[in-house]
Amino acid sequence: MTSSSNILTPEKDANLCQKCQMKEICQLTTHTLPPIEMAPLEMNILSATLEHLPKKESNTNSKRERDEEIERLEEWIKNKRAGLRYIQVSPFDVALQKTGMVTDEAEDSREIRNSSISYNFRSRTSTTRSSSSGPTTPRNTDNLDSLTNIMADVESLTIGQRRKQRRSASSAKSGISSIIDAHNSSVVPLASLLDPSSLPIEKKTPQRGEIDPNDLHISDKVLGEGQLGVVRLGYYRGLIVACKSKRQYTRSHLFLDQAKREMMFAAKLSACRHINRYIGWVSCHRHLVEENKPNGYYGKDKEFLYIVQRYVPNGDSRNYLEKRASSFKPQEVLQASICLFAALTDAHALNIGIVDLKLENFLIDSSGAGWLTDFGSCVEFAQGVETVNLDEEKVAWTEHVASPEMFQKHTFSKASDVFMATLIIAELMTADISDVDFQNQILRRNSSTGKVSFSSNLIDPIFKEFFTLLKLGLSNNPNSRPTAGAILDYLLTMKE
């Protein structure tokens, strides 16, 4: 006998003749019947389907019988809801749904409770039922085609892993609609692919310290130049700023490495006294921020890095000395010296060395206060380490202002910063003396060893209170030089 799970009986259409109905029924069976057996087929199918159903005595009061069955069914579902792992789909369930005897709540209780496990649907048409089976109800064979529709819907759904999960016709329809909507929302029209300008532009999340290029305007006025970079006057959100960028013909990777190091140490030194604060940075095309840079100039497709700093009107100390009509007074030198060694004391307390300490990296504002800038050559001392090898650090430094140990062995310590800072003080006192005379007659440096023999003969006697400090700070032996904090205390005592 053919199993009832393999027999799918379609719903009869009143508009079809009996012969057509029999032909459709024949096509849905699991075996092929010759045309002469089409007439008695309906009784065979009904017999095979109904022999598994328990018989129930007829009741003339169909409405009362229907109400009792609904009550028993709801009570059975309520008792079984908590303990069921999954419910098998059977023609019995489909018939109840079709006739309206199963509510939505009862139908929802038959969903798979654990979605992480794939279950196969099985027919509950076995001849023997367990004691926990639900109440029995005569089946309407005209409603068995619902099972075919449900199984087709479930088979068509592929979400994550392909699994067979029982769904009602309405839930399957809504699930397919949501998939189609999600797909349509992610489809890019062909016109947008052909014209990229019509695509929506995603806003890039700014990084720490990054500024908007639309807020920055850089002029052609040069404020100063270094080994790798040039500083020009700029305007940012109502502030006059100094903008540092790569010099022409400088290799980009060299400048970028130094700029990255500079911004890192600028952040670490931002808490120190008399450190020139950095406002931010931006990487963009030159024509977006620079004047007189049209779109058609050479290298327009390249992006350039700009570091934005606070603007000091007088610029660096060397330019300021050249522009001044008169020499520095002792009080002006004292004020600038206090600012310089205050910044150096705080930096050394953080185990950071400046390395490239010179007049070009020391700014003096209109009030006479000094500000340390340009930290691209800074180094950080490890705990318990007092010296570093400059060749290993691969930082830039200026030879004609370097200490003797830097000149000879390329080693650097905090005492090396003290030597170069003391040299800045000596240069502030001798603005009217040329660089050549300063090197040969005041500093008297040995070109082969880098050692100096300081002489105060050409320095104005009004600075005589500084002479002892200069001799100690310019000592050839780094161990004989006082610390930055000791010199700061000495300068503060002079101010009193």
Secondary structure, 3 states (H helix, E strand, C coil): CCCHHHCCCCCCCCCCCHHHHHHHHHHCCCCCCCHHHCCCHHHHHHHHHHCCCCCCCCCCCHHHHHHHHHHHHHHHHHHHCCCCCCCCCCHHHHHHHHHCCCCHHHHHCCCCCCCCCCCCCCCCCCCCCCCCCCCCCCCCHHHCHHHHHHHHHHHHCCCCCCCCCCCCHHHHHHHHHHHHHHHHHHCCCHHHHHCHHHCCCCCCCCCCCECCHHHEEEEEEEEEECCCEEEEEEEECCEEEEEEEECCCCCHHHHHHHHHHHHHHHHHCCCCCCECCEEEEEEEEHHHHECCCCCCCCCCCCEEEEEEEECCCCCEHHHHHHHCCCCCCHHHHHHHHHHHHHHHHHHHHCCEECCCCCHHHEEECCCCCEEECCCCCCEECCCCCCEEEHHHHCCCCCHHHCCHHHHHHCEEEHHHHHHHHHHHHHHHHCCCCCHHHHHHHHHCCCCCCCCCCCCCCCCCHHHHHHHHHHHHHCCCCHHHCCCHHHHHHHHHHHHC
